[in-house]
Amino acid sequence: MLTCHTGKRIYPTEALAIDALIDAHARTCYSGKGPIAVYLCEDCGYWHFTSKGKINDRLDQQLRSGKMKLQQEANRWINKFKK
């Protein structure tokens, strides 16, 4: 996996970064602290997650609609069955 000199994972496009952000929230139950948006890094020219600023619109919509809770619950069950 490629990383920036900052140590952050890199995503070549904004769309891929947003998809990864949504996926990270579905896999991890962040309790108030965690990535909420993506930004274009001036150093490496790739996209990273950030916990600062305005929440990404797509992530916000999924959180508000309850779809994220459903996906998190599904992922918990998937992980239980893997064990």
N, CA and C of each residue as an Amber inpcrd file, in Angstrom:
protein
   249
   0.8340000  -1.1680000   0.0000000   0.0000000   0.0000000   0.0000000
   0.8880000   1.2430000   0.0000000   0.5920000   2.1400000  -0.8760000
   1.3800000   3.3600000  -0.9800000   0.9790000   4.3570000   0.1000000
   1.9680000   5.0940000   0.5890000   1.7030000   6.1280000   1.5810000
   2.4510000   7.4020000   1.2090000   1.9690000   8.4950000   1.7480000
   2.5970000   9.8070000   1.6020000   3.7470000   9.8750000   2.6130000
   4.6330000  10.8400000   2.4840000   5.7130000  10.9940000   3.4630000
   5.1430000  11.3150000   4.8490000   3.8630000  11.7450000   4.9040000
   3.2060000  12.0070000   6.1860000   2.7930000  10.7120000   6.8710000
   2.8450000   9.6050000   6.1220000   2.4410000   8.3100000   6.6630000
   0.9900000   7.9680000   6.3540000   0.2670000   8.8940000   5.7500000
  -1.1360000   8.6500000   5.4280000  -1.2500000   7.8290000   4.1540000
  -2.3150000   7.0200000   4.0800000  -2.6050000   6.2770000   2.8610000
  -2.9630000   7.2490000   1.7520000  -2.6500000   6.8540000   0.5400000
  -2.9600000   7.7260000  -0.5940000  -4.0440000   7.0960000  -1.4650000
  -4.8400000   7.9650000  -2.0350000  -5.8780000   7.5640000  -2.9710000
  -5.7020000   8.4200000  -4.2230000  -5.6490000   7.7990000  -5.3930000
  -5.3310000   8.5470000  -6.6100000  -6.4120000   9.5200000  -7.0650000
  -7.6670000   9.2670000  -6.6810000  -8.7450000  10.1680000  -7.0820000
  -9.6170000  10.5010000  -5.8860000 -10.3390000  11.5960000  -5.9990000
 -11.2620000  11.9870000  -4.9280000 -12.3600000  10.9350000  -4.7660000
 -12.8600000  10.4120000  -5.8770000 -13.9290000   9.4090000  -5.8230000
 -13.4790000   8.1580000  -5.0660000 -12.2680000   7.6870000  -5.3330000
 -11.7540000   6.5160000  -4.6170000 -11.5540000   6.8170000  -3.1330000
 -11.1070000   8.0230000  -2.8240000 -10.9110000   8.4130000  -1.4310000
 -12.2430000   8.4510000  -0.6890000 -13.2780000   8.9760000  -1.3270000
 -14.5940000   9.0310000  -0.6900000 -15.1540000   7.6290000  -0.5000000
 -15.0000000   6.7690000  -1.5010000 -15.4410000   5.3720000  -1.3560000
 -14.7310000   4.7080000  -0.1750000 -13.4320000   4.9400000  -0.0550000
 -12.6580000   4.3530000   1.0420000 -13.0890000   4.9440000   2.3900000
 -13.4200000   6.2180000   2.4100000 -13.9010000   6.8650000   3.6310000
 -15.2030000   6.2250000   4.0980000 -16.1250000   6.0290000   3.1720000
 -17.4100000   5.3830000   3.4890000 -17.1600000   3.9660000   3.9950000
 -16.2770000   3.2360000   3.3150000 -15.9510000   1.8670000   3.7130000
 -15.3060000   1.8240000   5.1020000 -14.4330000   2.7680000   5.3790000
 -13.7820000   2.8170000   6.6960000 -14.8160000   3.0250000   7.7950000
 -15.7910000   3.8690000   7.5500000 -16.8480000   4.0920000   8.5420000
 -17.7230000   2.8560000   8.6940000 -17.9450000   2.1250000   7.6190000
 -18.7550000   0.9130000   7.6920000 -18.0370000  -0.1830000   8.4800000
 -16.7050000  -0.2260000   8.3790000 -15.9180000  -1.2550000   9.0710000
 -15.5720000  -0.8830000  10.5040000 -15.5120000   0.4170000  10.8060000
 -15.0650000   0.8850000  12.1040000 -16.1110000   1.8170000  12.6980000
 -16.5130000   1.5600000  13.9140000 -17.4820000   2.4410000  14.5740000
 -16.7110000   3.5610000  15.2590000 -16.5310000   4.6520000  14.5480000
 -15.8450000   5.8040000  15.1160000 -16.7970000   6.4740000  16.0990000
 -16.3340000   6.7290000  17.3040000 -17.1900000   7.3830000  18.2900000
 -16.8480000   8.8650000  18.3690000 -17.3170000   9.5980000  17.3860000
 -17.1200000  11.0360000  17.3810000 -15.7820000  11.5040000  16.8390000
 -14.7720000  10.6490000  16.8750000 -13.4570000  11.0410000  16.3680000
 -13.0460000  10.0590000  15.2930000 -12.7660000  10.5890000  14.1530000
 -12.3730000   9.7540000  13.0330000 -12.4420000  10.5820000  11.7720000
 -12.0950000   9.9950000  10.6610000 -12.1010000  10.7580000   9.4100000
 -13.5260000  11.1300000   9.0090000 -13.6910000  12.3480000   8.5140000
 -15.0170000  12.8070000   8.0990000 -15.0200000  13.3630000   6.6710000
 -13.8430000  13.5170000   6.0930000 -13.7530000  14.1070000   4.7560000
 -12.4420000  13.6820000   4.1050000 -12.2490000  14.1160000   2.8720000
 -11.0080000  13.8560000   2.1470000 -10.4450000  15.1860000   1.6560000
  -9.1480000  15.2060000   1.4000000  -8.5160000  16.4230000   0.8790000
  -7.3660000  16.0530000  -0.0340000  -7.0410000  16.9650000  -0.9290000
  -5.9390000  16.7940000  -1.8570000  -4.6640000  17.3070000  -1.1910000
  -3.6900000  16.4420000  -1.0300000  -2.4320000  16.7780000  -0.3640000
  -1.5520000  17.6240000  -1.2890000  -1.0980000  18.7340000  -0.7820000
  -0.2210000  19.6120000  -1.5680000   1.1800000  19.0190000  -1.7290000
   1.5710000  18.1320000  -0.8220000   2.9040000  17.5430000  -0.8790000
   3.0220000  16.4250000  -1.9100000   2.0760000  15.4760000  -1.8700000
   2.2070000  14.3170000  -2.7560000   1.2560000  14.3420000  -3.9470000
   0.2290000  15.1900000  -3.8990000  -0.7100000  15.2840000  -5.0070000
  -1.7880000  14.2110000  -5.0120000  -1.8760000  13.4450000  -3.9330000
  -2.9070000  12.4140000  -3.8060000  -3.9090000  12.8210000  -2.7290000
  -4.9510000  12.0290000  -2.5890000  -6.0340000  12.3130000  -1.6520000
  -5.8250000  11.5510000  -0.3500000  -6.1900000  12.1710000   0.7700000
  -6.0970000  11.5810000   2.1110000  -7.3940000  11.8320000   2.8720000
  -7.5670000  11.0980000   3.9940000  -8.6630000  11.3520000   4.9240000
  -8.2740000  12.4960000   5.8500000  -9.2820000  13.1860000   6.3710000
  -9.0660000  14.1840000   7.4060000 -10.2160000  14.1320000   8.4130000
  -9.9160000  14.4640000   9.6420000 -10.9520000  14.5450000  10.6710000
 -11.3460000  16.0000000  10.9220000 -10.8420000  16.8930000  10.0990000
 -11.1250000  18.3180000  10.2640000 -12.0260000  18.8200000   9.1470000
 -12.6900000  19.9250000   9.4040000 -13.5020000  20.5590000   8.3720000
 -14.9230000  20.0390000   8.3430000 -15.5720000  20.2750000   7.2180000
 -16.9680000  19.8970000   7.0050000 -17.0430000  18.4200000   6.6280000
 -18.0310000  17.7320000   7.1740000 -18.2140000  16.3150000   6.8670000
 -18.5690000  16.1480000   5.3820000 -18.0420000  15.1110000   4.7810000
 -18.3280000  14.7940000   3.3860000 -19.8390000  14.5940000   3.2220000
 -20.4000000  15.1450000   2.1640000 -21.8460000  15.0850000   1.9440000
 -22.3700000  13.6540000   1.8640000 -21.6560000  12.7960000   1.1480000
 -22.1010000  11.4050000   0.9920000 -22.0660000  10.6620000   2.3230000
 -21.0020000  10.8790000   3.0970000 -20.8940000  10.2520000   4.4090000
 -22.0010000  10.7670000   5.3220000 -22.2270000  12.0630000   5.3050000
 -23.2660000  12.6640000   6.1380000 -24.6310000  12.0730000   5.8080000
 -24.9140000  11.9190000   4.5270000 -26.2010000  11.3600000   4.1030000
 -26.3610000   9.9280000   4.5910000 -25.2970000   9.1490000   4.5060000
 -25.3760000   7.7530000   4.9490000 -25.5520000   7.6600000   6.4610000
 -24.8910000   8.5420000   7.1910000 -25.0370000   8.5510000   8.6470000
 -26.4430000   8.9750000   9.0540000 -26.9480000  10.0200000   8.4310000
 -28.2800000  10.5450000   8.7760000 -29.4050000   9.5850000   8.4040000
 -29.2470000   8.8790000   7.3000000 -30.3130000   7.9860000   6.8320000
 -30.3730000   6.6760000   7.6140000 -29.3240000   6.3740000   8.3530000
 -29.2840000   5.1150000   9.0910000 -28.6450000   3.9810000   8.3050000
 -28.2920000   4.2370000   7.0440000 -27.6760000   3.1910000   6.2170000
 -26.3270000   2.7520000   6.7790000 -25.5930000   3.6950000   7.3690000
 -24.2770000   3.3540000   7.9180000 -24.4210000   2.3920000   9.0960000
 -25.4000000   2.6160000   9.9580000 -25.6330000   1.7190000  11.1020000
 -25.9440000   0.3090000  10.6080000 -26.7640000   0.2100000   9.5770000
 -27.0930000  -1.0990000   9.0150000 -25.8580000  -1.7890000   8.4580000
 -25.0080000  -1.0410000   7.7520000 -23.7930000  -1.6280000   7.1870000
 -22.8260000  -2.0480000   8.2920000 -22.7290000  -1.2460000   9.3440000
 -21.8590000  -1.5860000  10.4740000 -22.3380000  -2.8720000  11.1500000
 -23.6470000  -2.9880000  11.3190000 -24.2130000  -4.1990000  11.9240000
 -23.9550000  -5.4110000  11.0360000 -24.1210000  -5.2590000   9.7410000
 -23.8390000  -6.3560000   8.8050000 -22.3750000  -6.7650000   8.8950000
 -21.4840000  -5.7920000   8.9690000 -20.0540000  -6.1010000   9.0810000
 -19.7240000  -6.7980000  10.3890000 -20.4040000  -6.4250000  11.4830000
 -20.1840000  -7.1260000  12.7610000 -20.5520000  -8.6040000  12.6360000
 -21.6930000  -8.8900000  11.9830000 -22.1090000 -10.2730000  11.8040000
 -21.1500000 -11.0310000  10.8730000 -20.7050000 -10.3850000   9.8220000
 -19.7500000 -11.0240000   8.9150000 -18.4850000 -11.4030000   9.6840000
 -17.9950000 -10.4990000  10.5190000 -16.7900000 -10.7870000  11.3080000
 -17.0050000 -11.9050000  12.3060000 -18.2050000 -11.9900000  12.8850000
 -18.5220000 -13.0870000  13.8210000 -18.4590000 -14.4330000  13.0910000
 -19.0200000 -14.4860000  11.8900000 -19.0450000 -15.7440000  11.1510000
 -17.6600000 -16.1400000  10.6400000 -16.7630000 -15.1870000  10.4990000
 -15.4040000 -15.4990000  10.0430000 -14.6080000 -16.2210000  11.1200000
 -14.9770000 -16.0200000  12.3790000 -14.2220000 -16.6080000  13.4950000
 -14.5150000 -18.0280000  13.6990000
